[in-house]
Structure formats: C-alpha cells, structure tokens
Amino acid sequence: MSVESVPASEDATLEIVQMEVGLLQNFCEVIGCPATGEAAFVDPAFEVDRLLAAAEQRGWKVTSILLTHTHDDHIAGLDEAVAATGAVVRCHPVEVERVRAQAAKVEAVSDGERVAIGRGVVQALYTPGHTPGCVCWYLPEPGAVITGDVLFVGSCGGVSYPGSDPAAMVDSLQRRLGDLPEETKLYPGHDYGETPTSTLAWERLHNPALTNETVEAFCRYKRVRG
C-alpha cells in the first residue's frame, strides 16, 4: 500500500502523510504539526492500525478526526480510530447525527471555519454535490486541499447517490474549489487517477469534471463516464 509524505517546508507548519488503505483504493491522510506533535486523521476508513503507526512513528498525538463525508467507505474505521485516540470528530452539520453513533465527541464545522492543528490550521470548505454534507479540507500551508469524493485526479465523485445534486457539484467544483490557488496540491479520496496526487492547475486544464463548466455539459459527461 502506497504512502506519500509531504514534509512541512520552512514556511509550512503542517506535514501531510497520504496512505492508501483497504481494498477500495481509499486514501486517508495523517496531518501533523512537527513543532507541537499535534495531529489529525482524515477519513479513517480502513487499516486504522497503519494510520496510528504513522502518527506514532513521528511522535504525533491525534486530537482531531476530520471527515469529508460519511459514506461507509470513508468512515468504516471511525469507531476504532476514536477508541484509540479519543479525538474530536469534525464534520458538516448534516452529518453530525450519523457520526454520533460512532463517536462521543463530535463537532459541526461551518463553511470557512478553521481548525487548529498545533501551529497550523485546516479550513473547512463546504462542497456539496456528491453528498449534501461534503467538506473539503484546505491547508493554506503547505498549500493543499483534501477533497474526499468531490474531486479525483482526472475525474470526480458520483452524483447518482441518494442526496446527490449535480448542480451543487458543479458549483462546488467551479466556484468553491475554483477560488483556490492554481498551485494548490490535490489529495483525493481514492487512487483513481494516473498519479496519487495532482495540482489544481493540472486538473483545470485536463480534468473533464472541471472543463465541462455548465450543469448541462457536466451531466452529459457524467452520463458517459459515470
């Protein structure tokens, strides 16, 4: 299973460890602040023992669990991660009730809210479409966005699930993610592309989920590609 670690630069305060877990090509992330040892998991889906080991090897203590959404393949290991860490789970308000079945400490995050991880911050970007409560997590430093099933390398998440909304998805892709700098590094929720990560600049040029800019064009693309 692949592991990619992006260390904090001289200017950045957070390090991202991307890990492929399970049999569904899921990516989970461990975000840590080397200066303080505080850390967070993103979407602890499977192989939680490996996520815990990655944090322990770096001397990090996981205090937050950040969710992009609550499809089963993104939260299958949530109860195990919570039991091992005692971390606070943070998600969109519409996801809170479902998460409370697996975690005692749950906090709803509003659009644009910043969550501190040591000396760094991650920002919640409300990006509905795949589900009503999808959140992307933006790290101003080191300049990265964790997109769950909103945006993949070369494609995007499905919009045929209960609660999916193609128009909302187009708005999330074009406006919400469109506001981020081109050099922002993309960390998707699944290893479905030619590379594990990408940049928003590359995706805006080559990803049909972004080049089909209207709802009509986007829906035509999804009917063909699924």
Backbone as CSV, one residue per row, in Angstrom:
resi,resn,N_x,N_y,N_z,CA_x,CA_y,CA_z,C_x,C_y,C_z
1,MET,0.840,-1.189,0.000,0.000,0.000,0.000,0.881,1.248,0.000
2,SER,0.537,2.201,-0.817,1.416,3.353,-1.004,1.323,4.323,0.151
3,VAL,2.424,4.988,0.405,2.494,6.043,1.413,3.256,7.192,0.808
4,GLU,2.692,8.394,0.868,3.407,9.580,0.414,3.418,10.577,1.551
5,SER,4.583,11.047,1.897,4.714,12.030,2.960,5.215,13.341,2.384
6,VAL,4.482,14.405,2.659,4.894,15.739,2.233,5.303,16.504,3.477
7,PRO,6.605,16.643,3.737,7.045,17.293,4.960,6.770,18.783,4.936
8,ALA,6.660,19.340,6.115,6.486,20.781,6.212,7.732,21.481,5.696
9,SER,7.532,22.482,4.853,8.651,23.280,4.373,9.045,24.275,5.452
10,GLU,10.004,25.103,5.125,10.441,26.108,6.089,9.297,27.030,6.473
11,ASP,8.406,27.304,5.502,7.300,28.218,5.753,6.054,27.483,6.245
12,ALA,5.875,26.232,5.838,4.673,25.500,6.194,4.784,24.929,7.601
13,THR,3.639,24.829,8.268,3.630,24.336,9.639,3.100,22.923,9.743
14,LEU,2.513,22.391,8.665,1.888,21.081,8.718,2.507,20.127,7.704
15,GLU,2.564,18.867,8.072,3.028,17.797,7.194,1.841,16.890,6.877
16,ILE,1.745,16.424,5.640,0.672,15.531,5.213,1.266,14.170,4.868
17,VAL,0.709,13.127,5.458,1.076,11.756,5.110,-0.149,11.125,4.447
18,GLN,-0.030,10.814,3.161,-1.119,10.191,2.414,-0.894,8.683,2.385
19,MET,-1.944,7.919,2.721,-1.817,6.465,2.782,-2.969,5.820,2.032
20,GLU,-2.641,4.857,1.163,-3.679,4.069,0.506,-4.032,2.894,1.403
21,VAL,-5.325,2.719,1.685,-5.762,1.696,2.633,-6.945,0.916,2.069
22,GLY,-7.099,-0.311,2.539,-8.250,-1.110,2.175,-8.206,-1.622,0.749
23,LEU,-9.346,-2.186,0.317,-9.447,-2.818,-0.992,-10.180,-1.951,-2.009
24,LEU,-10.583,-0.737,-1.605,-11.352,0.144,-2.484,-10.542,1.347,-2.947
25,GLN,-9.232,1.228,-2.863,-8.316,2.280,-3.308,-8.551,3.598,-2.565
26,ASN,-8.885,3.479,-1.291,-9.089,4.679,-0.481,-7.765,5.339,-0.120
27,PHE,-7.783,6.651,-0.078,-6.696,7.401,0.534,-7.184,7.968,1.863
28,CYS,-6.352,7.839,2.880,-6.548,8.525,4.155,-5.308,9.372,4.407
29,GLU,-5.480,10.429,5.155,-4.349,11.306,5.462,-4.136,11.419,6.962
30,VAL,-2.870,11.529,7.319,-2.477,11.932,8.662,-1.821,13.297,8.509
31,ILE,-2.388,14.293,9.165,-1.850,15.653,9.121,-1.208,15.933,10.470
32,GLY,0.026,16.390,10.469,0.697,16.638,11.735,1.469,17.938,11.762
33,CYS,1.609,18.473,12.942,2.440,19.656,13.172,3.719,19.188,13.871
34,PRO,4.816,19.091,13.131,6.057,18.592,13.744,6.512,19.414,14.945
35,ALA,6.190,20.700,14.963,6.677,21.556,16.046,6.009,21.237,17.375
36,THR,4.732,20.800,17.338,3.991,20.555,18.579,3.618,19.097,18.784
37,GLY,3.634,18.302,17.713,3.247,16.906,17.814,1.762,16.667,17.727
38,GLU,0.974,17.712,17.517,-0.477,17.536,17.385,-0.804,17.078,15.966
39,ALA,-1.817,16.213,15.834,-2.121,15.640,14.530,-3.614,15.382,14.367
40,ALA,-3.995,15.076,13.114,-5.383,14.742,12.779,-5.392,13.637,11.740
41,PHE,-6.427,12.804,11.783,-6.726,11.871,10.714,-7.798,12.482,9.823
42,VAL,-7.750,12.150,8.528,-8.835,12.486,7.617,-9.419,11.184,7.083
43,ASP,-10.733,10.993,7.275,-11.466,9.830,6.758,-10.785,8.502,7.107
44,PRO,-10.723,8.147,8.392,-10.097,6.872,8.768,-10.995,5.701,8.369
45,ALA,-10.809,5.203,7.161,-11.721,4.219,6.585,-11.333,2.789,6.938
46,PHE,-10.098,2.435,6.633,-9.638,1.057,6.814,-8.201,1.079,7.343
47,GLU,-7.749,-0.069,7.831,-6.362,-0.229,8.289,-5.960,0.890,9.259
48,VAL,-6.811,1.088,10.243,-6.553,2.152,11.217,-5.241,1.922,11.950
49,ASP,-4.850,0.667,12.108,-3.577,0.381,12.769,-2.411,1.024,12.034
50,ARG,-2.473,1.084,10.708,-1.399,1.718,9.939,-1.410,3.233,10.126
51,LEU,-2.603,3.818,10.214,-2.683,5.258,10.461,-2.112,5.591,11.838
52,LEU,-2.478,4.791,12.818,-1.950,5.004,14.174,-0.437,4.856,14.205
53,ALA,0.075,3.856,13.481,1.523,3.637,13.442,2.241,4.805,12.783
54,ALA,1.648,5.357,11.720,2.269,6.501,11.038,2.380,7.691,11.969
55,ALA,1.342,7.922,12.778,1.395,9.031,13.740,2.405,8.745,14.843
56,GLU,2.386,7.520,15.351,3.292,7.159,16.446,4.751,7.241,16.016
57,GLN,5.046,6.807,14.797,6.423,6.849,14.307,6.974,8.267,14.271
58,ARG,6.086,9.233,14.105,6.510,10.631,14.025,6.380,11.358,15.356
59,GLY,5.930,10.648,16.373,5.773,11.263,17.685,4.574,12.186,17.762
60,TRP,3.541,11.899,16.964,2.358,12.769,16.914,1.224,12.190,17.753
61,LYS,0.434,13.075,18.331,-0.767,12.704,19.086,-1.994,13.190,18.299
62,VAL,-2.871,12.270,17.959,-4.053,12.602,17.154,-5.136,13.164,18.063
63,THR,-5.493,14.426,17.822,-6.511,15.092,18.640,-7.782,15.409,17.855
64,SER,-7.721,15.314,16.521,-8.884,15.594,15.688,-9.027,14.527,14.613
65,ILE,-10.257,14.234,14.249,-10.564,13.415,13.086,-11.477,14.234,12.196
66,LEU,-11.020,14.493,10.977,-11.745,15.340,10.035,-12.410,14.450,8.989
67,LEU,-13.699,14.651,8.768,-14.428,13.850,7.789,-14.802,14.684,6.576
68,THR,-14.629,14.086,5.398,-15.096,14.752,4.178,-16.570,14.460,3.932
69,HIS,-17.015,13.248,4.298,-18.420,12.862,4.228,-18.547,11.504,4.914
70,THR,-19.783,10.973,4.985,-19.977,9.780,5.806,-20.456,8.567,5.012
71,HIS,-20.083,8.465,3.740,-20.284,7.191,3.068,-19.465,6.125,3.794
72,ASP,-19.993,4.897,3.794,-19.378,3.839,4.595,-17.904,3.625,4.291
73,ASP,-17.517,3.783,3.023,-16.124,3.511,2.673,-15.176,4.611,3.133
74,HIS,-15.716,5.631,3.810,-14.848,6.686,4.358,-14.849,6.724,5.884
75,ILE,-15.798,5.994,6.501,-15.853,6.026,7.973,-15.894,4.626,8.579
76,ALA,-15.575,3.609,7.805,-15.661,2.235,8.311,-14.776,2.015,9.536
77,GLY,-13.679,2.748,9.635,-12.779,2.592,10.772,-12.900,3.694,11.806
78,LEU,-13.950,4.496,11.703,-14.064,5.660,12.590,-14.151,5.254,14.054
79,ASP,-14.974,4.252,14.368,-15.115,3.861,15.770,-13.795,3.368,16.351
80,GLU,-13.025,2.638,15.547,-11.721,2.160,16.004,-10.759,3.331,16.224
81,ALA,-10.773,4.296,15.301,-9.884,5.460,15.429,-10.240,6.296,16.656
82,VAL,-11.529,6.463,16.894,-11.971,7.226,18.066,-11.578,6.512,19.352
83,ALA,-11.781,5.204,19.394,-11.444,4.443,20.598,-9.950,4.513,20.906
84,ALA,-9.128,4.539,19.862,-7.672,4.528,20.052,-7.114,5.894,20.417
85,THR,-7.798,6.951,19.994,-7.226,8.299,20.149,-8.011,9.218,21.079
86,GLY,-9.309,8.975,21.232,-10.148,9.911,21.986,-10.323,11.245,21.297
87,ALA,-10.061,11.278,19.995,-10.076,12.540,19.249,-11.492,13.062,19.050
88,VAL,-11.584,14.370,18.845,-12.830,15.023,18.479,-13.055,14.823,16.983
89,VAL,-14.251,14.404,16.599,-14.594,14.228,15.191,-15.274,15.496,14.696
90,ARG,-14.796,15.988,13.557,-15.351,17.224,12.997,-15.907,16.949,11.596
91,CYS,-17.138,17.416,11.354,-17.818,17.151,10.095,-18.855,18.239,9.844
92,HIS,-19.491,18.168,8.679,-20.553,19.122,8.353,-21.772,18.863,9.250
93,PRO,-22.542,19.910,9.560,-23.698,19.739,10.458,-24.686,18.642,10.035
94,VAL,-24.898,18.445,8.724,-25.884,17.444,8.318,-25.393,16.016,8.570
95,GLU,-24.115,15.857,8.858,-23.539,14.533,9.103,-23.438,14.194,10.590
96,VAL,-23.717,15.163,11.455,-23.420,15.004,12.873,-24.173,13.836,13.500
97,GLU,-25.469,13.714,13.221,-26.250,12.669,13.881,-25.744,11.281,13.534
98,ARG,-25.380,11.067,12.281,-24.854,9.754,11.903,-23.531,9.486,12.612
99,VAL,-22.686,10.494,12.718,-21.370,10.308,13.335,-21.500,10.017,14.822
100,ARG,-22.520,10.572,15.457,-22.678,10.367,16.911,-22.894,8.905,17.265
101,ALA,-23.281,8.085,16.311,-23.426,6.655,16.578,-22.074,5.993,16.798
102,GLN,-20.986,6.658,16.355,-19.658,6.066,16.457,-18.686,6.880,17.302
103,ALA,-19.080,8.072,17.698,-18.137,8.941,18.419,-18.872,9.778,19.456
104,ALA,-18.283,9.864,20.643,-18.903,10.649,21.712,-18.670,12.140,21.526
105,LYS,-17.501,12.478,20.994,-17.152,13.895,20.847,-17.215,14.279,19.364
106,VAL,-18.283,14.970,18.994,-18.495,15.366,17.601,-18.767,16.866,17.565
107,GLU,-18.105,17.558,16.662,-18.327,18.991,16.492,-18.659,19.289,15.033
108,ALA,-19.720,20.048,14.824,-20.071,20.503,13.482,-19.171,21.674,13.106
109,VAL,-18.728,21.702,11.851,-17.912,22.811,11.367,-18.704,23.584,10.321
110,SER,-18.619,24.878,10.392,-19.302,25.726,9.424,-18.392,26.009,8.240
111,ASP,-18.972,26.426,7.143,-18.199,26.738,5.945,-17.183,27.835,6.248
112,GLY,-15.938,27.582,5.917,-14.875,28.555,6.155,-14.236,28.469,7.525
113,GLU,-14.786,27.636,8.403,-14.238,27.524,9.758,-12.829,26.946,9.730
114,ARG,-11.972,27.457,10.587,-10.587,26.994,10.686,-10.415,26.147,11.943
115,VAL,-9.749,25.018,11.766,-9.465,24.112,12.871,-7.960,24.107,13.089
116,ALA,-7.545,24.372,14.310,-6.115,24.412,14.619,-5.579,22.995,14.791
117,ILE,-4.428,22.749,14.171,-3.645,21.536,14.419,-2.256,22.015,14.796
118,GLY,-1.974,22.032,16.068,-0.718,22.614,16.528,-0.635,24.075,16.133
119,ARG,0.436,24.436,15.435,0.612,25.818,14.986,0.002,26.081,13.614
120,GLY,-0.541,25.043,12.994,-1.144,25.182,11.675,-2.657,25.165,11.740
121,VAL,-3.289,25.404,10.594,-4.748,25.370,10.518,-5.179,24.623,9.264
122,VAL,-6.348,24.015,9.363,-7.047,23.490,8.198,-8.395,24.191,8.151
123,GLN,-8.864,24.461,6.947,-10.100,25.216,6.768,-11.152,24.341,6.101
124,ALA,-12.358,24.339,6.650,-13.463,23.572,6.093,-14.096,24.340,4.935
125,LEU,-14.171,23.690,3.776,-14.845,24.267,2.612,-16.070,23.412,2.307
126,TYR,-17.246,23.994,2.435,-18.479,23.253,2.170,-18.614,23.041,0.674
127,THR,-18.625,21.765,0.254,-18.612,21.424,-1.171,-19.637,20.326,-1.461
128,PRO,-20.933,20.632,-1.361,-21.950,19.606,-1.582,-22.034,19.199,-3.048
129,GLY,-22.734,18.104,-3.280,-22.930,17.603,-4.634,-22.862,16.090,-4.647
130,HIS,-21.738,15.543,-4.236,-21.609,14.087,-4.085,-22.547,13.624,-2.965
131,THR,-22.500,14.324,-1.841,-23.478,14.184,-0.765,-23.842,15.590,-0.295
132,PRO,-24.961,15.717,0.461,-25.337,17.054,0.943,-24.343,17.659,1.933
133,GLY,-23.529,16.816,2.579,-22.641,17.325,3.619,-21.163,17.226,3.324
134,CYS,-20.795,17.184,2.058,-19.372,17.054,1.721,-18.572,18.284,2.148
135,VAL,-17.410,18.031,2.696,-16.475,19.080,3.091,-15.111,18.753,2.509
136,CYS,-14.460,19.723,1.893,-13.046,19.616,1.542,-12.248,20.349,2.610
137,TRP,-11.063,19.865,2.872,-10.218,20.451,3.916,-9.002,21.101,3.261
138,TYR,-8.922,22.422,3.425,-7.868,23.212,2.787,-6.796,23.573,3.801
139,LEU,-5.544,23.313,3.413,-4.394,23.659,4.252,-3.644,24.812,3.582
140,PRO,-3.823,26.045,4.047,-3.120,27.174,3.424,-1.609,26.968,3.380
141,GLU,-1.061,26.344,4.410,0.338,25.942,4.448,0.388,24.466,4.808
142,PRO,0.792,23.609,3.911,1.679,23.803,2.766,1.012,24.062,1.416
143,GLY,-0.232,24.474,1.355,-0.902,24.734,0.083,-1.466,23.465,-0.514
144,ALA,-2.459,22.875,0.166,-3.015,21.587,-0.253,-4.496,21.550,0.066
145,VAL,-5.230,20.714,-0.664,-6.642,20.510,-0.375,-6.945,19.019,-0.425
146,ILE,-7.634,18.542,0.599,-8.048,17.146,0.702,-9.519,17.106,0.317
147,THR,-9.825,16.421,-0.783,-11.131,16.589,-1.421,-12.093,15.423,-1.253
148,GLY,-11.693,14.346,-0.591,-12.613,13.231,-0.447,-13.101,12.747,-1.800
149,ASP,-14.426,12.647,-1.949,-15.003,12.188,-3.218,-15.558,13.334,-4.053
150,VAL,-15.153,14.552,-3.762,-15.582,15.686,-4.585,-14.764,15.733,-5.870
151,LEU,-13.450,15.698,-5.749,-12.575,15.785,-6.920,-11.489,14.726,-6.824
152,PHE,-11.352,13.951,-7.899,-10.282,12.973,-8.025,-9.261,13.476,-9.052
153,VAL,-8.147,12.786,-9.147,-7.199,13.064,-10.226,-7.837,12.575,-11.529
154,GLY,-8.197,13.499,-12.402,-8.749,13.160,-13.701,-10.241,12.922,-13.754
155,SER,-10.926,12.996,-12.628,-12.370,12.775,-12.630,-12.959,13.358,-11.347
156,CYS,-14.189,12.963,-11.018,-14.805,13.454,-9.784,-15.733,12.383,-9.239
157,GLY,-16.284,12.634,-8.058,-17.185,11.681,-7.434,-18.527,11.598,-8.138
158,GLY,-19.258,10.538,-7.842,-20.548,10.311,-8.471,-21.633,11.255,-7.960
159,VAL,-22.635,11.458,-8.793,-23.758,12.319,-8.415,-25.087,11.588,-8.615
160,SER,-25.059,10.272,-8.463,-26.275,9.482,-8.616,-26.686,8.801,-7.308
161,TYR,-26.077,9.198,-6.210,-26.423,8.635,-4.912,-27.632,9.360,-4.319
162,PRO,-28.328,8.753,-3.350,-29.366,9.495,-2.630,-28.778,10.767,-2.016
163,GLY,-29.401,11.893,-2.300,-28.900,13.165,-1.790,-27.910,13.868,-2.688
164,SER,-27.450,13.194,-3.742,-26.531,13.847,-4.687,-27.251,14.955,-5.452
165,ASP,-26.475,15.944,-5.892,-27.051,17.090,-6.595,-26.033,17.567,-7.635
166,PRO,-26.270,17.272,-8.925,-25.304,17.669,-9.960,-25.052,19.172,-10.007
167,ALA,-26.101,19.975,-9.840,-25.910,21.431,-9.887,-25.031,21.908,-8.739
168,ALA,-25.270,21.338,-7.556,-24.421,21.693,-6.411,-22.988,21.243,-6.641
169,MET,-22.819,20.083,-7.276,-21.466,19.581,-7.560,-20.730,20.535,-8.494
170,VAL,-21.401,21.000,-9.530,-20.763,21.945,-10.456,-20.359,23.210,-9.718
171,ASP,-21.228,23.708,-8.850,-20.896,24.910,-8.084,-19.692,24.660,-7.177
172,SER,-19.653,23.490,-6.551,-18.516,23.167,-5.682,-17.214,23.097,-6.466
173,LEU,-17.261,22.447,-7.635,-16.053,22.277,-8.444,-15.589,23.592,-9.058
174,GLN,-16.540,24.365,-9.571,-16.176,25.568,-10.309,-15.935,26.775,-9.402
175,ARG,-16.766,26.928,-8.379,-16.674,28.137,-7.553,-15.881,27.899,-6.275
176,ARG,-16.284,26.877,-5.494,-15.632,26.695,-4.203,-14.174,26.278,-4.377
177,LEU,-13.926,25.225,-5.155,-12.544,24.831,-5.411,-11.881,25.777,-6.401
178,GLY,-12.679,26.412,-7.235,-12.134,27.365,-8.205,-11.516,28.591,-7.577
179,ASP,-11.876,28.862,-6.328,-11.303,30.025,-5.630,-9.907,29.760,-5.079
180,LEU,-9.487,28.506,-5.083,-8.175,28.173,-4.504,-7.061,28.435,-5.516
181,PRO,-5.858,28.721,-5.044,-4.729,28.989,-5.952,-4.421,27.802,-6.851
182,GLU,-3.933,28.088,-8.049,-3.640,27.029,-9.018,-2.585,26.054,-8.518
183,GLU,-1.656,26.550,-7.732,-0.559,25.680,-7.280,-0.979,24.756,-6.134
184,THR,-2.217,24.862,-5.680,-2.699,24.011,-4.591,-2.580,22.537,-4.969
185,LYS,-2.019,21.739,-4.073,-1.860,20.310,-4.330,-3.137,19.579,-3.944
186,LEU,-3.566,18.668,-4.815,-4.806,17.915,-4.634,-4.527,16.559,-4.001
187,TYR,-5.242,16.270,-2.912,-5.215,14.956,-2.273,-6.623,14.377,-2.344
188,PRO,-6.879,13.464,-3.285,-8.228,12.924,-3.455,-8.530,11.797,-2.464
189,GLY,-9.813,11.380,-2.442,-10.224,10.333,-1.521,-9.990,8.923,-2.016
190,HIS,-9.673,8.780,-3.307,-9.408,7.460,-3.876,-8.275,7.555,-4.890
191,ASP,-7.591,6.445,-5.060,-6.485,6.367,-6.018,-7.031,5.920,-7.372
192,TYR,-7.786,6.819,-8.014,-8.427,6.500,-9.282,-7.713,7.117,-10.485
193,GLY,-6.717,7.943,-10.248,-6.047,8.640,-11.340,-4.718,8.007,-11.710
194,GLU,-4.028,8.663,-12.633,-2.720,8.171,-13.064,-1.656,8.411,-12.004
195,THR,-1.888,9.368,-11.128,-0.952,9.682,-10.050,-1.740,9.814,-8.744
196,PRO,-1.108,9.599,-7.594,-1.837,9.701,-6.321,-2.294,11.121,-5.999
197,THR,-1.522,12.101,-6.421,-1.844,13.500,-6.170,-1.724,14.282,-7.475
198,SER,-2.138,15.527,-7.423,-2.064,16.379,-8.607,-2.037,17.825,-8.122
199,THR,-2.223,18.752,-9.037,-2.401,20.157,-8.672,-3.694,20.652,-9.289
200,LEU,-4.262,21.680,-8.707,-5.481,22.242,-9.284,-5.206,22.825,-10.664
201,ALA,-4.004,23.320,-10.893,-3.663,23.845,-12.215,-3.793,22.758,-13.275
202,TRP,-3.255,21.570,-13.001,-3.332,20.466,-13.971,-4.772,20.035,-14.158
203,GLU,-5.488,19.903,-13.063,-6.882,19.447,-13.154,-7.740,20.423,-13.951
204,ARG,-7.510,21.712,-13.790,-8.319,22.699,-14.509,-8.093,22.650,-16.013
205,LEU,-6.942,22.151,-16.402,-6.652,22.010,-17.832,-7.115,20.676,-18.400
206,HIS,-7.066,19.605,-17.600,-7.205,18.257,-18.148,-8.373,17.443,-17.599
207,ASN,-8.944,17.833,-16.505,-9.985,17.030,-15.872,-11.352,17.400,-16.452
208,PRO,-12.047,16.467,-17.119,-13.336,16.808,-17.722,-14.395,17.220,-16.705
209,ALA,-14.232,16.836,-15.453,-15.165,17.289,-14.428,-15.077,18.797,-14.218
210,LEU,-13.934,19.383,-14.577,-13.745,20.827,-14.448,-13.870,21.553,-15.777
211,THR,-13.475,20.903,-16.868,-13.556,21.579,-18.166,-14.986,21.633,-18.688
212,ASN,-15.868,20.742,-18.226,-17.296,20.828,-18.534,-17.938,21.740,-17.486
213,GLU,-17.981,23.028,-17.776,-18.229,24.031,-16.750,-19.700,24.282,-16.445
214,THR,-20.621,23.931,-17.347,-22.038,24.153,-17.081,-22.678,22.873,-16.548
215,VAL,-23.828,23.028,-15.913,-24.528,21.861,-15.385,-24.886,20.897,-16.512
216,GLU,-25.332,21.441,-17.638,-25.719,20.591,-18.767,-24.526,19.804,-19.298
217,ALA,-23.402,20.487,-19.507,-22.208,19.805,-20.013,-21.686,18.790,-19.001
218,PHE,-21.727,19.149,-17.724,-21.266,18.245,-16.673,-22.124,16.983,-16.634
219,CYS,-23.440,17.136,-16.738,-24.331,15.973,-16.699,-24.120,15.072,-17.912
220,ARG,-23.865,15.674,-19.074,-23.553,14.856,-20.252,-22.286,14.044,-20.011
221,TYR,-21.280,14.685,-19.456,-20.025,13.992,-19.146,-20.246,12.847,-18.163
222,LYS,-21.039,13.087,-17.119,-21.254,12.043,-16.115,-22.091,10.891,-16.658
223,ARG,-22.999,11.166,-17.589,-23.774,10.080,-18.190,-22.871,9.139,-18.975
224,VAL,-21.841,9.697,-19.575,-20.901,8.876,-20.356,-19.893,8.179,-19.446
225,ARG,-19.346,8.932,-18.487,-18.258,8.408,-17.657,-18.743,7.761,-16.359
226,GLY,-19.926,8.137,-15.903,-20.427,7.595,-14.652,-19.839,8.267,-13.429
